[in-house]
């Protein structure tokens, strides 16, 4: 909506995506395929990043857990709307955010 494209150009060719397709903001099968791969790759980063939790002080590990949990919640929301982020934004509800916070705080080690 503000004229920025966040999808890495390296992904475009793999899925036959063009700049115009992104700018048109229509959930084509190519765009959804690209986003599905991007979500899977991002999830791997969160899994690898979770190793940091045990390497950081307790106060910082809470922030890392919240960051990873929030990111995973967004990825889940994207999946639940069939990888269509062009016609509506994925949203993590206030309830989901509160649940994440409670889980992280209650399970602190």
Contact map, one row per residue, 1 for C-alpha under 8 A:
1111000000000000000000000000000000000000000000000000000000000000000000000000000000000000000000000000000000000
1111000000000000000000000000000000000000000000000000000000000000000000000000000000000000000000000000000000000
1111100000000000000000000000000000000000000000000000000000000000000000000000000000000000000000000000000000000
1111110000000000000000000000000000000000000000000000000000000000000000000000000000000000000000000000000000000
0011111000000000000001000000000000000000000000000000000000000000000000000000000000000000000000000000000000000
0001111100000000000000000000000000000000000000000000000000000000000000000000000000000000000000000000000000000
0000111110110000000000000000000000000000000000000000000000000000000000000000000000000000000000000000000000000
0000011111110000000000000000000000000000000000000000000000000000000000000000000000000000000000000000000000000
0000001111111000000000000000000000000000000000000000000000000000000000000000000000000000000000000000000000000
0000000111111100000000000000000000000000000000000000000000000000000000000000000000000000000000000000000000000
0000001111111110000000000000000001000000000000000000000000000000000000000000000000000000000000000000000000000
0000001111111111110000000000000001000000000000000000000000000000000000000000000000000000000000000000000000000
0000000011111111100000000000000000000000000000000000000000000000000000000000000000000000000000000000000000000
0000000001111111100000000000000001000000000000000000000000000000000000000000000000000000000000000000000000000
0000000000111111100000000000011011000000000000000000000000000000000000000000000000000000000000000000000000000
0000000000011111110000000000010000000000000000000000000000000000000000000000000000000000000000000000000000000
0000000000011111111011000000011001000000000000000000000000000000000000000000000000000000000000000000000000000
0000000000010001111111000000000000000000000000000000000000000000000000000000000000000000000000000000000000000
0000000000000000111111100000000000000000000000000000000000000000000000000000000000000000000000000000000000000
0000000000000000011111110000000000000000000000000000000000000000000000000000000000000000000000000000000000000
0000000000000000111111111101001000000000000000000000000000000000000000000000000000000000000000000000000000000
0000100000000000111111111100001000000000000000000000000000000000000000000000000000000000000000000000000000000
0000000000000000001111111000000000000000000000000000000000000000000000000000000000000000000000000000000000000
0000000000000000000111111100000000000000000000000000000000000000000000000000000000000000000000000000000000000
0000000000000000000011111110000000000000000000000000000000000000000000000000000000000110000000000000000000000
0000000000000000000011011111000000000000000000000000000000000000000000000000000000000110000000000000000000000
0000000000000000000000001111101100000000000000000000000000000000000000000000000000111110000000000000000000000
0000000000000000000010000111111100000000000000000000000000000000000000000000000000000000000000000000000000000
0000000000000000000000000011111110000000000000000000000000000000000000000000000000000000000000000000000000000
0000000000000011100000000001111111000000000000000000000000000000000000000000000000000000000000000000000000000
0000000000000010100011000011111111100000000000000000000000000000000000000000000000000000000000000000000000000
0000000000000000000000000011111111110000000000000000000000000000000000000000000001110000000000000000000000000
0000000000000010000000000000111111111000000000000000000000000000000000000000000000100000000000000000000000000
0000000000110110100000000000011111111100000000000000000000000000000000000000000000000000000000000000000000000
0000000000000000000000000000001111111110000000000000000000000000000000000000000000100000000000000000000000000
0000000000000000000000000000000111111111000000000000000000000000000000000000001000100000000000000000000000000
0000000000000000000000000000000011111111100000000000000000000000000000000000000000000000000000000000000000000
0000000000000000000000000000000001111111110000000000000000000000000000000000000000000000000000000000000000000
0000000000000000000000000000000000111111111000000000000000000000000000000010000000000000000000000000000000000
0000000000000000000000000000000000011111111100000000000000000000000000000000000000000000000000000000000000000
0000000000000000000000000000000000001111111110000000000000000000000000000000000000000000000000000000000000000
0000000000000000000000000000000000000111111111000000000000000000000000000000000000000000000000000000000000000
0000000000000000000000000000000000000011111111100000000000000000000000010010000000000000000000000000000000000
0000000000000000000000000000000000000001111111110000000000000000000000000000000000000000000000000000000000000
0000000000000000000000000000000000000000111111111000000000000000000000000000000000000000000000000000000000000
0000000000000000000000000000000000000000011111111100000000000000000100110000000000000000000000000000000000000
0000000000000000000000000000000000000000001111111110000000000000000000000000000000000000000000000000000000000
0000000000000000000000000000000000000000000111111110000000000000000000000000000000000000000000000000000000000
0000000000000000000000000000000000000000000011111111100000000000000100000000000000000000000000000000000000000
0000000000000000000000000000000000000000000001111111100000000001100100000000000000000000000000000000000000000
0000000000000000000000000000000000000000000000111111111000000000000000000000000000000000000000000000000000000
0000000000000000000000000000000000000000000000001111111100001001000000000000000000000000000000000000000000000
0000000000000000000000000000000000000000000000001111111100001101100000000000000000000000000000000000000000000
0000000000000000000000000000000000000000000000000011111110001000000000000000000000000000000000000000000000000
0000000000000000000000000000000000000000000000000011111110000000000000000000000000000000000000000000000000000
0000000000000000000000000000000000000000000000000001111111011000000000000000000000000000000000000000000000000
0000000000000000000000000000000000000000000000000000011111111000000000000000000000000000000000000000000000000
0000000000000000000000000000000000000000000000000000000111111100000000000000000000000000000000000000000000011
0000000000000000000000000000000000000000000000000000000011111110000000000000000000000000000000000000000000000
0000000000000000000000000000000000000000000000000000000111111111000000000000000000000000000000000000000000000
0000000000000000000000000000000000000000000000000001110111111111100000000000000000000000000000000000000000000
0000000000000000000000000000000000000000000000000000100001111111110000000000000000000000000000000000000110010
0000000000000000000000000000000000000000000000000000000000111111111000000000000000000000000000000000000000000
0000000000000000000000000000000000000000000000000101100000011111111100000000000000000000000000000000000000000
0000000000000000000000000000000000000000000000000100100000001111111110000000000000000000000000000000000100000
0000000000000000000000000000000000000000000000000000000000000111111111000000000000000000000000000001100100000
0000000000000000000000000000000000000000000000000000000000000011111111100000000000000000000000000000000000000
0000000000000000000000000000000000000000000001001100000000000001111111110000000000000000000000000000000000000
0000000000000000000000000000000000000000000000000000000000000000111111111000000000000000000000000001000000000
0000000000000000000000000000000000000000000000000000000000000000011111111100000000000000000000001001000000000
0000000000000000000000000000000000000000000001000000000000000000001111111110000000000000000000000000000000000
0000000000000000000000000000000000000000001001000000000000000000000111111111000000000000000000000000000000000
0000000000000000000000000000000000000000000000000000000000000000000011111111100000000000000100000000000000000
0000000000000000000000000000000000000000000000000000000000000000000001111111110000000000011100000000000000000
0000000000000000000000000000000000000010001000000000000000000000000000111111111000000000000000000000000000000
0000000000000000000000000000000000000000000000000000000000000000000000011111111100000000000000000000000000000
0000000000000000000000000000000000000000000000000000000000000000000000001111111110000000011100000000000000000
0000000000000000000000000000000000000000000000000000000000000000000000000111111111111000010000000000000000000
0000000000000000000000000000000000010000000000000000000000000000000000000011111111100000000000000000000000000
0000000000000000000000000000000000000000000000000000000000000000000000000001111111100000000000000000000000000
0000000000000000000000000000000000000000000000000000000000000000000000000000111111111000010000000000000000000
0000000000000000000000000000000100000000000000000000000000000000000000000000011111110000000000000000000000000
0000000000000000000000000010000110110000000000000000000000000000000000000000011111111000000000000000000000000
0000000000000000000000000010000100000000000000000000000000000000000000000000010011111111000000000000000000000
0000000000000000000000000010000000000000000000000000000000000000000000000000010010111111110000000000000000000
0000000000000000000000001110000000000000000000000000000000000000000000000000000000011111100000000000000000000
0000000000000000000000001110000000000000000000000000000000000000000000000000000000011111100000000000000000000
0000000000000000000000000000000000000000000000000000000000000000000000000000000000011111110000000000000000000
0000000000000000000000000000000000000000000000000000000000000000000000000000000000001111111000000000000000000
0000000000000000000000000000000000000000000000000000000000000000000000000100110010001001111100000000000000000
0000000000000000000000000000000000000000000000000000000000000000000000000100100000000000111110000000000000000
0000000000000000000000000000000000000000000000000000000000000000000000001100100000000000011111011000000000000
0000000000000000000000000000000000000000000000000000000000000000000000000000000000000000001111111000000000000
0000000000000000000000000000000000000000000000000000000000000000000000000000000000000000000111111100000000000
0000000000000000000000000000000000000000000000000000000000000000000000000000000000000000000011111110000000000
0000000000000000000000000000000000000000000000000000000000000000000000000000000000000000000111111111000000000
0000000000000000000000000000000000000000000000000000000000000000000001000000000000000000000111111111100000000
0000000000000000000000000000000000000000000000000000000000000000000000000000000000000000000001111111110000000
0000000000000000000000000000000000000000000000000000000000000000000000000000000000000000000000111111111000000
0000000000000000000000000000000000000000000000000000000000000000010011000000000000000000000000011111111100000
0000000000000000000000000000000000000000000000000000000000000000010000000000000000000000000000001111111110000
0000000000000000000000000000000000000000000000000000000000000000000000000000000000000000000000000111111111000
0000000000000000000000000000000000000000000000000000000000000000000000000000000000000000000000000011111111100
0000000000000000000000000000000000000000000000000000000000000100110000000000000000000000000000000001111111110
0000000000000000000000000000000000000000000000000000000000000100000000000000000000000000000000000000111111110
0000000000000000000000000000000000000000000000000000000000000000000000000000000000000000000000000000011111110
0000000000000000000000000000000000000000000000000000000000000000000000000000000000000000000000000000001111111
0000000000000000000000000000000000000000000000000000000001000100000000000000000000000000000000000000000111111
0000000000000000000000000000000000000000000000000000000001000000000000000000000000000000000000000000000000111
